[in-house]
Amino acid sequence: MSAPRLRRRALTITAALAGTVGLALGGIAPANAAAPVAAAPAAAPAQSATASSRALDALHNTDFGTPASRAAVAQALNGTAAGSSTLPSSSLQRSATTDAVRPAPAGAIPAAKVDPNANAGGAYAQAVLGDELYGVSYDWESDETRLQHWTSFGWKTVAGAPTDIDEQVVVVGNLLYFTVSTYSRSGKATVTLTSFDGTNYAAVKTFSHDVTLASAGSTLTIVEDTTDYDNYDDDYFTQTSAITRYDGTTFSTPITTKKYLTSPVSIGNTQYFVVMSQTSSATALYRVDPTALTRVSSAPYTFSGAEWKGAYYFGGVSPKTETVAVYRFDGTGEPTPVTTGVSFKTATALPAVGVYDGDLEFTNQTKGQRPTLYSFDGTTTTNEGPIGGTIAPIGLFKEFDSKLFYTSYDFDGFNTYIYDKNAKAGTPIESTVPTVAGTPKVGKKLTAVPGDWTATAKLSYQWSVDGKAIAGATKQYHTVAPAELRRTLTVKVSGSGPAFVTATQTSASTAAALPGTFALKPVISGKTVVGSKLTAVTSGLKPKSATLTYRWLRDGKPISGATKKTHTASKGDVGTSLTVSVKASSPGYSTASVTSAAKKVTTKK
């Protein structure tokens, strides 16, 4: 793992993290709608400036560009950071009427969650190269960030990949790009831009500052954070960046800017960025030209987006009117709300937007409800029904293998969800034969290792002894019971899920269970002087229900009648060595007899 980073990602514009400004809006939602979607009015309510100023404070009070800063902005925009619950004026909120939306089809199947065990590192989909879907995960045990690819059985680490890559991956042409950062003790960065063709890795160029990536068509855009943080005494400072473009052969001359770039936007080979003022509520779209950034228009705060039919579509909230909508940007004029027929008047999150099966997909989520997925073909909007989970700040839509992938933040962390509009009941679950880990021995824990299953399958377990199901033994772990001594065990794993036929696999039988053994180590407690009571102590003995018998010995010979847990030292014990022999027995266990270490008895108090 690299040295601690003094400033993480002063400018984060990754495909997965970009534009999370405005996620989870909570209180920011249009009030009652009465007219079709139209361009936002010029006038801005006081609430707009309040929300924007809260967003600016959130940016300045956290490291710029980090996931934490974007989450802070999201909370600030909805008023929760400032404790506000003020809603925008209803007279300024416009949204399409809902009568143009086709209802959800009968029997619609919600998106299915990847089994958390298959997504333990919290990987999230980011880029498709060839026939592979790639993402990044953080492994808590190894403290490493890993390149992952999607398989029928969930996320798997890509062989040979560096073990501590940065958070983002992007695809340009037939190459996947990511960065690997290391830091000196003083915090100086060495960032290596790396390419991957599906088989081989190659170092492309090294940078001396934190780097983030964006892509537009056949060109990679590298944004290097060149801010001199050491010369600032407080949290309010001017962001400085160098923008370089790479066509696979040549790097352009860097463009230096002091604008705060947030979300990348691409149309064809043209790269744009949403720029957020660090001193006012203004946001605008800028185009990356050969020698400069050129302002195109004002812009909403953005969440997620996708290029579709020659324009860029994204979920956003206007800084002027705080109108929540799906917006369209054609590269020239100001982004305008799209007439989809969906009202966002009670939305608690900005729409997540992507492309799936040739149509534009977007969500609408209200308080306490799952997101509803909509499909828009340019004319008609179809309600695809509710989908699982609450879409996370990094949960951008990604189409792969004729399915729609996204990431949700659940109680156990990030989880991948898959929506398949063509899912049909009767699809078989892919599975492998499970194995049993551990030694079959009374008192020992056995673990069912399920192997690889369809990632969205929900797994259940049933343990059996000599082929007969054990009542209540339905967890992944099983402790061998005394009644199972000298008998064999198996575990049956079943996988189920929406639109799937349940699959069942049974492990091979274990060897016959061996007798359990005691961890028996008695010690004598108490002062070894005449008249003192001595006690045989057997702490940590398992099982606690074991039957114990005692025999006290003087110089190795049994003391007549001394067969209890305690013994009072007598004059006859003076000058001798006392020990105690403890015998343990229990059904299913091998009887054990262990003698303690000796203690000398004296007459001294």
KOLNUVEX-340040 format. One record per residue (C-alpha): residue number from 0; x, y, z. Coordinates in Angstrom, 2 decimals, always signed. Each point is the difference from the previous one (the first is absolute). Layout:
BEGIN
[NUM, [X, Y, Z]],
...
END
This chain:
BEGIN
[0, [+0.00, +0.00, +0.00]],
[1, [+1.31, +3.46, -0.82]],
[2, [+0.86, +2.57, +2.63]],
[3, [-2.87, +1.97, +1.50]],
[4, [-1.33, +2.59, -2.43]],
[5, [+0.11, +3.53, +1.35]],
[6, [-2.60, +1.13, -2.54]],
[7, [-2.09, -2.63, -1.76]],
[8, [-1.27, +0.72, -3.45]],
[9, [-0.18, +3.77, -0.03]],
[10, [-1.92, -0.39, -3.24]],
[11, [-2.06, -3.16, -0.47]],
[12, [-1.83, -0.28, -3.30]],
[13, [-0.05, -3.75, -0.40]],
[14, [-2.69, -1.62, -2.05]],
[15, [-1.32, -1.68, +3.12]],
[16, [+0.29, +2.89, +2.41]],
[17, [-0.58, +2.99, -2.25]],
[18, [-3.02, +2.14, +0.46]],
[19, [-1.18, -1.34, +3.30]],
[20, [-0.72, +3.59, +0.98]],
[21, [-3.68, -0.08, +0.79]],
[22, [-0.49, -3.67, +0.88]],
[23, [-2.58, -0.83, +2.66]],
[24, [-1.70, +3.35, -0.15]],
[25, [-2.49, -0.75, +2.73]],
[26, [-1.76, +3.33, +0.33]],
[27, [+0.87, +1.42, -3.40]],
[28, [-2.82, -1.12, -2.22]],
[29, [-2.40, +2.00, -2.13]],
[30, [-3.36, +0.72, +1.53]],
[31, [-3.31, -0.60, -1.79]],
[32, [+0.44, -0.01, -3.77]],
[33, [-2.52, +1.64, -2.25]],
[34, [+1.67, +0.40, -3.37]],
[35, [+2.16, -1.98, -2.44]],
[36, [+3.77, +0.18, +0.37]],
[37, [+1.42, +3.26, -1.26]],
[38, [+3.20, +1.96, +0.26]],
[39, [+0.65, +1.35, +3.47]],
[40, [-1.18, +3.58, +0.63]],
[41, [+2.65, +2.67, +0.37]],
[42, [-1.00, +1.02, +3.52]],
[43, [+1.60, -1.89, +2.88]],
[44, [-1.59, -0.45, +3.42]],
[45, [+1.92, +0.76, +3.18]],
[46, [+0.15, -3.72, +0.76]],
[47, [+2.20, -0.53, -3.06]],
[48, [+2.75, +2.22, +1.37]],
[49, [-0.35, -1.66, +3.40]],
[50, [+0.38, -3.47, -1.45]],
[51, [+2.93, +1.07, -2.14]],
[52, [+1.78, +1.67, +2.90]],
[53, [-0.47, -3.14, +2.07]],
[54, [+1.53, -2.01, -2.84]],
[55, [+2.98, +2.34, -0.17]],
[56, [+0.56, -0.24, +3.75]],
[57, [-0.14, -3.78, -0.26]],
[58, [+2.62, +0.02, -2.75]],
[59, [+2.35, +2.26, +1.93]],
[60, [-0.35, -1.93, +3.25]],
[61, [+1.00, -3.34, -1.51]],
[62, [+2.82, -1.05, -2.31]],
[63, [-0.96, +1.11, -3.48]],
[64, [-1.20, -2.68, -2.35]],
[65, [-0.02, -2.90, +2.43]],
[66, [-3.05, -2.22, +0.43]],
[67, [-0.42, +1.60, +3.43]],
[68, [-0.16, +3.48, -1.49]],
[69, [-2.56, -1.04, -2.58]],
[70, [-2.15, -1.64, +2.63]],
[71, [+0.26, +3.19, +2.06]],
[72, [-1.16, +2.05, -2.97]],
[73, [-2.91, -2.36, -0.50]],
[74, [-1.08, +0.47, +3.61]],
[75, [+0.52, +3.74, -0.22]],
[76, [-2.21, +0.31, -3.05]],
[77, [-2.89, -1.74, +1.70]],
[78, [+0.32, +2.20, +3.07]],
[79, [+0.90, -2.78, +2.43]],
[80, [+3.49, +1.33, +0.58]],
[81, [-1.43, +3.30, +1.16]],
[82, [-3.03, -1.49, +1.71]],
[83, [-2.33, +1.57, -2.55]],
[84, [-3.18, -1.56, -1.30]],
[85, [-1.07, +2.94, -2.16]],
[86, [-1.50, -1.05, -3.34]],
[87, [+0.20, +2.05, -3.21]],
[88, [-2.90, +2.21, -0.93]],
[89, [-2.69, -1.97, -1.82]],
[90, [-0.45, +2.79, -2.53]],
[91, [+3.50, -0.56, -1.32]],
[92, [-0.13, -3.78, -0.34]],
[93, [-0.92, -1.52, -3.34]],
[94, [-0.30, -3.65, -0.90]],
[95, [-1.76, -2.03, -2.65]],
[96, [-3.42, -1.47, +0.67]],
[97, [-0.04, -3.74, +0.59]],
[98, [-2.74, -1.06, -2.42]],
[99, [+2.50, -0.68, -2.79]],
[100, [+1.79, -2.75, +1.91]],
[101, [-0.78, -3.61, -0.80]],
[102, [-0.67, -2.07, +3.13]],
[103, [+2.42, -2.65, +1.22]],
[104, [-0.53, -3.35, -1.74]],
[105, [-1.81, -2.68, +1.95]],
[106, [+2.37, -2.26, +1.89]],
[107, [+2.97, +2.36, -0.36]],
[108, [+3.04, -1.44, +1.75]],
[109, [+1.98, +2.44, +2.22]],
[110, [+3.75, +0.23, -0.34]],
[111, [+1.76, -2.77, +1.88]],
[112, [+2.74, +0.61, +2.56]],
[113, [+3.35, -1.69, -0.30]],
[114, [+0.65, -2.25, +2.98]],
[115, [+2.13, +2.13, +2.36]],
[116, [+2.56, -2.83, +0.29]],
[117, [+0.62, +0.32, -3.73]],
[118, [+0.49, +3.74, +0.34]],
[119, [+1.88, +0.14, +3.28]],
[120, [+2.38, +2.69, -1.22]],
[121, [-2.81, +2.34, -1.01]],
[122, [+0.92, -0.03, -3.69]],
[123, [-2.07, +2.14, -2.32]],
[124, [-0.37, -0.11, -3.78]],
[125, [+1.89, +2.69, -1.91]],
[126, [+1.12, -1.01, -3.48]],
[127, [-0.51, -2.62, -2.71]],
[128, [+2.94, -1.22, -2.08]],
[129, [-0.70, -2.72, -2.54]],
[130, [-2.14, -2.60, +1.70]],
[131, [+1.05, +0.97, +3.54]],
[132, [-1.50, +2.37, +2.56]],
[133, [+2.58, +1.61, +2.29]],
[134, [-0.17, +1.79, +3.32]],
[135, [+2.02, +0.77, +3.11]],
[136, [-0.36, -1.32, +3.53]],
[137, [+1.67, +0.67, +3.32]],
[138, [+1.01, -3.05, +2.02]],
[139, [-0.10, +0.77, +3.72]],
[140, [+2.09, -2.98, +1.08]],
[141, [+2.95, +0.71, -2.28]],
[142, [-0.52, +3.79, -0.08]],
[143, [+0.26, -0.09, -3.80]],
[144, [-2.03, +1.42, -2.87]],
[145, [-0.42, -2.60, -2.72]],
[146, [-1.02, -0.16, -3.64]],
[147, [-3.01, -2.32, -0.33]],
[148, [-1.92, -1.54, -2.87]],
[149, [-3.52, -1.37, -0.01]],
[150, [-0.65, -3.73, -0.42]],
[151, [-3.11, -2.14, +0.16]],
[152, [+0.91, -0.54, +3.64]],
[153, [+0.60, +3.62, +1.01]],
[154, [+3.01, +2.29, +0.17]],
[155, [+3.44, -1.60, -0.27]],
[156, [+3.45, +1.58, +0.22]],
[157, [+1.72, +0.38, -3.37]],
[158, [+3.13, -2.13, -0.15]],
[159, [+3.28, +1.89, -0.01]],
[160, [-1.50, +3.42, +0.71]],
[161, [+1.80, +2.43, +2.32]],
[162, [-1.33, -0.40, +3.52]],
[163, [-0.50, +3.63, +0.96]],
[164, [-1.53, +1.83, -2.95]],
[165, [-1.97, +3.23, +0.30]],
[166, [-3.80, +0.13, +0.08]],
[167, [-0.78, +0.32, -3.70]],
[168, [+0.31, -1.84, -3.29]],
[169, [-0.99, +1.33, -3.43]],
[170, [+0.01, -1.52, -3.47]],
[171, [+1.27, +1.80, -3.09]],
[172, [+0.07, -1.96, -3.24]],
[173, [+1.20, -3.51, +0.74]],
[174, [+1.86, +0.85, +3.20]],
[175, [-0.96, +0.29, +3.65]],
[176, [+1.77, +2.78, +1.92]],
[177, [+0.55, +0.46, +3.72]],
[178, [+2.58, +1.58, +2.29]],
[179, [+2.23, -1.31, +2.76]],
[180, [+1.11, +2.54, +2.60]],
[181, [+2.79, -0.17, +2.54]],
[182, [+0.94, +2.69, +2.49]],
[183, [+3.21, +1.02, +1.70]],
[184, [+0.13, +0.68, +3.73]],
[185, [-0.41, +3.69, -0.75]],
[186, [-3.15, -0.70, -2.03]],
[187, [+1.52, +0.45, -3.47]],
[188, [-1.90, -2.09, -2.54]],
[189, [+1.30, -2.23, -2.77]],
[190, [-2.93, -0.95, -2.21]],
[191, [+0.42, -2.52, -2.81]],
[192, [-2.56, -0.04, -2.79]],
[193, [-0.41, -3.67, -0.95]],
[194, [-1.72, -1.67, -2.95]],
[195, [-1.45, -3.51, -0.23]],
[196, [-1.06, -1.76, -3.20]],
[197, [-1.73, -2.90, +1.72]],
[198, [+3.24, -1.97, +0.30]],
[199, [+3.02, +2.26, +0.43]],
[200, [+0.70, +3.05, +2.16]],
[201, [+2.16, +2.93, -1.12]],
[202, [+1.22, +3.13, +1.78]],
[203, [-0.90, +2.97, -2.23]],
[204, [+1.20, +3.09, +1.86]],
[205, [+0.90, +1.16, +3.49]],
[206, [-1.43, +3.14, +1.62]],
[207, [+1.13, +1.80, +3.14]],
[208, [-3.45, +0.98, +1.30]],
[209, [-3.30, -1.72, +0.66]],
[210, [-1.74, -0.88, -3.26]],
[211, [-3.56, -0.74, -1.04]],
[212, [-1.22, -1.24, -3.36]],
[213, [-2.85, +0.63, -2.43]],
[214, [-0.66, -1.22, -3.53]],
[215, [-1.72, +1.30, -3.11]],
[216, [-0.05, -2.19, -3.10]],
[217, [+3.55, -0.93, -0.93]],
[218, [+1.68, +2.44, +2.37]],
[219, [+1.03, -0.34, +3.63]],
[220, [-0.05, +3.12, +2.18]],
[221, [+2.39, +0.19, +2.94]],
[222, [-0.61, +2.64, +2.68]],
[223, [+2.99, +0.54, +2.27]],
[224, [-0.57, +1.81, +3.29]],
[225, [+2.84, +2.52, +0.21]],
[226, [-1.35, +1.99, +2.96]],
[227, [+2.71, +1.10, +2.42]],
[228, [-1.82, -0.87, +3.20]],
[229, [+2.98, +0.78, +2.23]],
[230, [-0.34, +3.73, -0.68]],
[231, [-3.56, +0.21, +1.30]],
[232, [-0.72, +0.57, +3.68]],
[233, [-3.69, -0.90, -0.03]],
[234, [-2.50, -2.14, -1.85]],
[235, [-0.91, +2.67, -2.54]],
[236, [+2.37, -0.06, -2.92]],
[237, [+0.07, +0.15, -3.78]],
[238, [+0.09, -3.30, -1.85]],
[239, [+2.68, -0.28, -2.68]],
[240, [+0.02, -2.76, -2.60]],
[241, [+1.82, -1.00, -3.17]],
[242, [-2.09, -1.67, -2.72]],
[243, [+1.75, -2.26, -2.50]],
[244, [-1.57, -2.02, -2.82]],
[245, [+1.42, -3.28, -1.33]],
[246, [-0.98, -1.61, -3.31]],
[247, [+1.87, -3.25, +0.57]],
[248, [+3.21, +1.37, -1.49]],
[249, [+0.54, +3.63, +0.95]],
[250, [-0.61, +2.07, +3.11]],
[251, [-1.23, +3.54, -0.61]],
[252, [+1.50, +3.09, +1.60]],
[253, [-1.63, +0.35, +3.44]],
[254, [-2.70, +2.63, +0.49]],
[255, [+0.32, +1.71, +3.38]],
[256, [-3.20, +1.09, +1.72]],
[257, [-1.12, +1.24, +3.40]],
[258, [-3.57, -1.11, -0.56]],
[259, [-1.48, -2.67, +2.25]],
[260, [-0.92, -2.88, -2.32]],
[261, [-2.64, -2.42, +1.26]],
[262, [-1.82, -2.25, -2.44]],
[263, [+1.39, -1.10, -3.37]],
[264, [-2.39, +0.16, -2.96]],
[265, [+0.77, -1.47, -3.41]],
[266, [-1.65, +0.24, -3.41]],
[267, [+1.87, -1.87, -2.72]],
[268, [+3.68, +0.96, +0.23]],
[269, [-0.74, +3.26, +1.80]],
[270, [+0.70, +0.21, +3.70]],
[271, [-1.91, +2.37, +2.29]],
[272, [+0.05, +0.61, +3.73]],
[273, [-2.51, +1.45, +2.39]],
[274, [+1.75, +2.79, +1.86]],
[275, [-1.14, +1.08, +3.45]],
[276, [+0.97, +3.42, +1.28]],
[277, [+1.90, -0.07, +3.27]],
[278, [-1.37, +3.39, +1.04]],
[279, [-3.58, +0.12, -1.34]],
[280, [-2.94, -2.22, -0.88]],
[281, [+0.81, -0.08, -3.71]],
[282, [+0.54, -3.20, -1.96]],
[283, [+0.84, -0.14, -3.69]],
[284, [+1.05, -2.36, -2.78]],
[285, [+3.42, +0.49, -1.55]],
[286, [+1.42, -1.64, -3.12]],
[287, [+3.60, -1.23, -0.15]],
[288, [+1.52, +1.64, -3.09]],
[289, [+3.59, -0.52, -1.22]],
[290, [+1.44, +2.93, +1.97]],
[291, [-2.69, +1.10, +2.45]],
[292, [-3.22, -0.73, +1.84]],
[293, [-2.92, +1.71, -1.73]],
[294, [-3.23, +0.84, +1.80]],
[295, [-3.07, -1.39, -1.77]],
[296, [-2.91, +0.72, +2.34]],
[297, [-1.26, -0.02, +3.55]],
[298, [-0.86, -3.47, +1.33]],
[299, [-1.89, -1.88, +2.73]],
[300, [+1.74, -1.83, +2.81]],
[301, [+0.43, -3.49, -1.37]],
[302, [-0.17, -3.55, +1.29]],
[303, [+0.44, -2.56, -2.77]],
[304, [-0.36, -0.02, -3.73]],
[305, [+0.56, -1.70, -3.32]],
[306, [+0.42, +0.87, -3.64]],
[307, [-3.06, -0.94, -2.04]],
[308, [-1.02, +0.87, -3.56]],
[309, [+2.62, +2.71, -0.45]],
[310, [-0.62, +1.81, +3.29]],
[311, [+0.82, -0.41, +3.68]],
[312, [-2.81, -0.78, +2.47]],
[313, [+0.33, +0.26, +3.76]],
[314, [-1.93, +0.35, +3.23]],
[315, [+0.35, +3.47, +1.44]],
[316, [-1.34, +2.82, +2.11]],
[317, [+0.01, +3.58, -1.26]],
[318, [+1.97, +2.44, +2.18]],
[319, [-2.43, +2.69, -1.18]],
[320, [-3.35, -1.65, +0.72]],
[321, [+1.01, -3.26, +1.69]],
[322, [-2.06, -1.85, -2.59]],
[323, [+0.77, -3.72, +0.15]],
[324, [-0.15, -1.65, -3.43]],
[325, [+1.72, -2.06, -2.65]],
[326, [+1.94, +2.55, -2.04]],
[327, [+1.24, -0.05, -3.61]],
[328, [+3.18, +1.73, -1.17]],
[329, [+0.78, +0.11, -3.73]],
[330, [+3.44, +1.61, +0.30]],
[331, [-1.08, +3.53, -0.87]],
[332, [-2.89, +1.50, +1.94]],
[333, [-0.99, -0.20, +3.64]],
[334, [-1.16, -3.44, +1.23]],
[335, [-3.79, -0.24, +0.01]],
[336, [-2.40, -2.29, +1.89]],
[337, [-1.29, -2.93, -2.05]],
[338, [-3.73, -0.58, -0.32]],
[339, [-0.21, -3.57, +1.31]],
[340, [-3.43, +0.10, +1.59]],
[341, [+1.47, -0.83, +3.41]],
[342, [-0.49, +2.37, +2.92]],
[343, [+2.88, +0.44, +2.42]],
[344, [-2.01, +2.14, +2.42]],
[345, [+0.56, -2.43, +2.90]],
[346, [+3.42, -1.27, -1.06]],
[347, [+2.56, -0.59, +2.74]],
[348, [+2.88, -0.64, -2.41]],
[349, [+1.08, +1.32, -3.36]],
[350, [-0.81, -2.31, -2.91]],
[351, [+2.70, -2.53, -0.80]],
[352, [+0.32, -0.07, -3.80]],
[353, [+1.45, -2.58, -2.39]],
[354, [-0.55, -1.81, -3.28]],
[355, [-1.41, -3.52, -0.24]],
[356, [-1.18, -1.97, -3.01]],
[357, [+0.09, +3.14, -2.17]],
[358, [-2.23, +2.06, +2.29]],
[359, [+0.69, +2.64, +2.62]],
[360, [-0.50, -1.35, +3.52]],
[361, [-0.57, +2.18, +3.05]],
[362, [-1.28, -0.34, +3.54]],
[363, [-2.34, +1.82, +2.32]],
[364, [+0.09, -0.68, +3.73]],
[365, [-2.24, +1.29, +2.76]],
[366, [+0.41, -0.21, +3.76]],
[367, [-0.24, -3.52, +1.40]],
[368, [-0.41, -1.58, -3.45]],
[369, [+2.23, -1.94, -2.34]],
[370, [+1.06, +1.85, -3.16]],
[371, [-2.30, -0.37, -2.98]],
[372, [+1.73, -0.62, -3.32]],
[373, [-1.30, +1.65, -3.16]],
[374, [+0.90, -0.61, -3.64]],
[375, [-0.24, +2.87, -2.51]],
[376, [+0.27, -0.55, -3.77]],
[377, [-0.09, +3.69, -0.88]],
[378, [-3.78, +0.13, -0.21]],
[379, [-1.55, -2.40, +2.47]],
[380, [+0.94, -0.71, +3.60]],
[381, [-0.60, -3.50, +1.40]],
[382, [-0.13, -0.78, +3.70]],
[383, [+2.26, -3.05, +0.41]],
[384, [-1.01, -0.42, +3.64]],
[385, [+1.90, +0.29, +3.29]],
[386, [+3.62, -1.07, +0.19]],
[387, [+1.94, -1.10, +3.06]],
[388, [+2.07, +2.11, +2.33]],
[389, [+0.74, +3.70, +0.34]],
[390, [+2.41, +1.00, -2.73]],
[391, [+3.33, +1.02, +1.50]],
[392, [+2.12, +3.06, -0.89]],
[393, [+2.18, -2.34, -2.06]],
[394, [-2.95, -1.98, -1.31]],
[395, [-0.01, +1.09, -3.62]],
[396, [-1.82, -2.11, -2.55]],
[397, [+2.12, -2.21, -2.24]],
[398, [-1.36, -2.27, -2.72]],
[399, [+1.70, -3.38, -0.33]],
[400, [-1.01, -3.46, -1.19]],
[401, [-3.48, +1.30, -0.94]],
[402, [-0.55, +1.03, +3.62]],
[403, [+0.07, +3.29, +1.90]],
[404, [+2.50, +0.13, +2.87]],
[405, [+0.04, +2.53, +2.82]],
[406, [+1.26, +0.33, +3.57]],
[407, [-2.17, +0.45, +3.07]],
[408, [+1.05, +0.99, +3.49]],
[409, [-1.58, -2.44, +2.45]],
[410, [+0.44, -0.67, +3.71]],
[411, [+2.98, -2.25, -0.78]],
[412, [+1.72, +2.44, -2.36]],
[413, [+0.10, +0.24, -3.78]],
[414, [-1.75, -2.74, -1.94]],
[415, [-0.43, -0.60, -3.70]],
[416, [-3.48, -0.31, -1.44]],
[417, [-1.01, -1.33, -3.39]],
[418, [-3.16, +0.87, -1.91]],
[419, [-0.92, -2.27, -2.92]],
[420, [-3.07, +1.19, -1.88]],
[421, [-0.09, -3.28, -1.90]],
[422, [+0.19, -2.25, +3.06]],
[423, [-2.42, -2.89, -0.18]],
[424, [-1.06, -2.48, +2.62]],
[425, [+1.73, -3.31, -0.46]],
[426, [+3.56, +1.21, -0.47]],
[427, [+2.34, -2.55, +1.60]],
[428, [+2.39, +1.12, +2.72]],
[429, [+3.65, -0.74, -0.68]],
[430, [+1.58, -1.93, +2.86]],
[431, [+2.88, -2.17, +1.11]],
[432, [+0.28, -2.83, +2.53]],
[433, [+0.69, +1.37, +3.50]],
[434, [+2.75, -1.29, +2.25]],
[435, [+0.32, -0.32, +3.77]],
[436, [+2.95, +1.71, +1.69]],
[437, [+1.19, -1.09, +3.43]],
[438, [+0.69, -3.25, +1.84]],
[439, [-3.07, -2.14, +0.77]],
[440, [+0.48, -0.32, +3.73]],
[441, [-2.48, +0.36, +2.85]],
[442, [-0.01, +3.60, +1.22]],
[443, [+1.74, +1.37, -3.10]],
[444, [-1.55, +2.46, -2.46]],
[445, [-0.44, -0.98, -3.65]],
[446, [-0.46, +2.58, -2.76]],
[447, [-1.98, -0.41, -3.20]],
[448, [+2.00, +1.44, -2.91]],
[449, [-2.67, +0.53, -2.67]],
[450, [+2.33, +0.52, -2.94]],
[451, [-1.16, +2.06, -2.97]],
[452, [-3.68, +0.75, -0.53]],
[453, [-1.95, +2.47, -2.08]],
[454, [+0.91, +3.26, +1.70]],
[455, [-3.59, +1.02, +0.63]],
[456, [-0.98, -3.33, +1.57]],
[457, [-1.09, -0.01, +3.64]],
[458, [+1.67, -2.98, +1.67]],
[459, [-1.43, -2.21, +2.73]],
[460, [+1.54, -2.97, +1.83]],
[461, [-1.08, -3.32, +1.50]],
[462, [+2.40, -2.31, +1.86]],
[463, [-0.63, -3.75, +0.14]],
[464, [+1.46, -2.91, +1.95]],
[465, [+0.10, -3.39, -1.72]],
[466, [-2.32, +1.48, -2.64]],
[467, [-2.67, +1.23, +2.43]],
[468, [-0.65, +3.72, +0.48]],
[469, [+1.05, +1.41, +3.37]],
[470, [-2.79, +2.07, +1.52]],
[471, [+0.96, +3.68, +0.24]],
[472, [+3.36, -0.45, -1.76]],
[473, [-0.72, +2.56, -2.74]],
[474, [+2.93, +2.39, +0.24]],
[475, [+3.28, +0.08, -1.87]],
[476, [+1.77, -1.27, +3.12]],
[477, [-0.70, -3.14, +2.04]],
[478, [+1.55, -1.26, +3.23]],
[479, [+0.28, -3.80, +0.13]],
[480, [-2.25, -1.32, +2.77]],
[481, [+0.71, -3.05, +2.25]],
[482, [-2.87, -1.88, -1.66]],
[483, [+1.88, +0.29, -3.31]],
[484, [+3.07, -1.91, +1.28]],
[485, [+1.31, -2.53, -2.54]],
[486, [-2.60, +1.14, -2.55]],
[487, [+0.53, +1.88, -3.27]],
[488, [-1.29, +3.49, -0.79]],
[489, [-1.00, +1.80, -3.18]],
[490, [-1.32, +3.46, -0.80]],
[491, [-2.60, +0.84, -2.62]],
[492, [+0.13, +3.48, -1.54]],
[493, [-3.01, +1.42, -1.81]],
[494, [-0.03, +3.15, -2.13]],
[495, [-3.14, +1.95, -0.81]],
[496, [-0.96, +3.38, -1.42]],
[497, [-2.53, +1.92, -2.08]],
[498, [-0.59, -1.60, -3.41]],
[499, [+2.25, -2.95, +0.86]],
[500, [-0.67, -3.66, +0.53]],
[501, [+1.44, -1.01, +3.38]],
[502, [+3.19, -2.03, -0.31]],
[503, [+1.30, -2.43, +2.64]],
[504, [+3.45, -1.52, +0.44]],
[505, [+1.18, -2.38, +2.74]],
[506, [+3.56, -0.41, +1.21]],
[507, [+1.86, -3.26, +0.23]],
[508, [-0.21, -1.74, +3.39]],
[509, [+2.60, +0.79, +2.59]],
[510, [+1.99, -2.71, +1.70]],
[511, [-1.66, -1.49, +3.08]],
[512, [-0.01, +2.53, +2.82]],
[513, [+2.74, -0.60, +2.56]],
[514, [-0.43, +0.21, +3.78]],
[515, [+0.49, +3.47, +1.40]],
[516, [+2.97, +0.81, +2.18]],
[517, [+0.21, +2.13, +3.12]],
[518, [+2.30, +2.97, +0.41]],
[519, [+0.68, -0.89, +3.63]],
[520, [+2.71, +1.75, +2.00]],
[521, [-0.74, +0.00, +3.76]],
[522, [+1.87, +2.29, +2.38]],
[523, [+0.02, +0.25, +3.81]],
[524, [-1.32, +3.30, +1.31]],
[525, [+0.59, +1.21, +3.57]],
[526, [+2.83, +0.38, +2.52]],
[527, [+1.86, -3.25, +0.62]],
[528, [+0.27, +0.36, +3.77]],
[529, [-1.45, -2.13, +2.75]],
[530, [-3.69, +0.77, +0.51]],
[531, [-0.54, +1.67, -3.39]],
[532, [-2.64, -1.22, -2.43]],
[533, [+1.35, -0.94, -3.39]],
[534, [-2.21, -0.15, -3.10]],
[535, [+0.39, -1.89, -3.28]],
[536, [-0.73, +2.51, -2.79]],
[537, [-0.81, -1.12, -3.59]],
[538, [-0.77, +3.29, -1.77]],
[539, [-0.93, -0.05, -3.69]],
[540, [-1.19, -3.60, +0.05]],
[541, [-2.34, -0.93, -2.85]],
[542, [-2.62, -1.28, +0.02]],
[543, [-0.97, +1.56, +3.31]],
[544, [-2.40, -2.89, +0.58]],
[545, [+2.90, -2.46, +0.32]],
[546, [+0.07, -2.14, +3.14]],
[547, [+3.13, +0.57, +2.09]],
[548, [+1.50, -2.20, +2.73]],
[549, [+2.92, +0.92, +2.22]],
[550, [+2.82, -1.83, +1.80]],
[551, [+2.50, +1.89, +2.14]],
[552, [+3.49, -1.48, +0.30]],
[553, [+2.85, +0.43, +2.48]],
[554, [+3.39, -0.61, -1.60]],
[555, [-1.84, -1.81, -2.78]],
[556, [-2.00, -2.30, +2.28]],
[557, [-3.77, +0.32, +0.49]],
[558, [-1.12, +1.64, +3.23]],
[559, [-2.70, -2.09, +1.62]],
[560, [-3.44, +1.63, -0.36]],
[561, [+1.32, +3.03, -1.94]],
[562, [-2.35, -0.30, -2.98]],
[563, [-1.67, +3.39, -0.07]],
[564, [+0.72, +3.18, -1.89]],
[565, [+1.53, +1.50, +3.13]],
[566, [+2.56, -1.24, +2.51]],
[567, [+1.11, +1.54, +3.32]],
[568, [+3.75, -0.23, +0.51]],
[569, [+0.81, -1.96, +3.18]],
[570, [+3.10, -0.50, +2.16]],
[571, [+0.53, -3.27, -1.82]],
[572, [+0.44, +1.95, -3.23]],
[573, [+2.84, +2.15, +1.34]],
[574, [+3.19, -0.47, -1.99]],
[575, [-1.72, -1.99, -2.72]],
[576, [-1.11, +0.87, -3.49]],
[577, [-3.72, +0.12, -0.64]],
[578, [-1.58, -0.62, -3.38]],
[579, [-3.56, -0.55, -1.15]],
[580, [-1.07, -2.37, -2.75]],
[581, [-3.17, +1.01, -1.88]],
[582, [-1.93, -2.43, -2.16]],
[583, [-2.49, +1.32, -2.58]],
[584, [-2.68, -2.01, -1.77]],
[585, [-2.95, +0.87, -2.24]],
[586, [-2.04, -1.85, -2.66]],
[587, [+1.77, +0.14, -3.34]],
[588, [+3.35, +0.94, +1.51]],
[589, [+3.08, -2.02, +0.82]],
[590, [+0.48, -0.18, +3.77]],
[591, [+2.96, +2.10, +1.11]],
[592, [+2.01, -0.05, +3.23]],
[593, [+2.55, +2.73, +0.69]],
[594, [+2.09, +0.72, +3.10]],
[595, [+0.86, +3.53, +1.08]],
[596, [+3.43, +1.40, +0.71]],
[597, [+1.24, -0.72, +3.56]],
[598, [-0.02, +2.47, +2.88]],
[599, [+2.04, -0.25, +3.25]],
[600, [-1.86, +0.30, +3.32]],
[601, [+1.59, +2.02, +2.83]],
[602, [-0.92, +1.09, +3.52]],
[603, [+0.55, +3.69, -0.73]],
[604, [-3.07, +2.20, -0.21]],
END
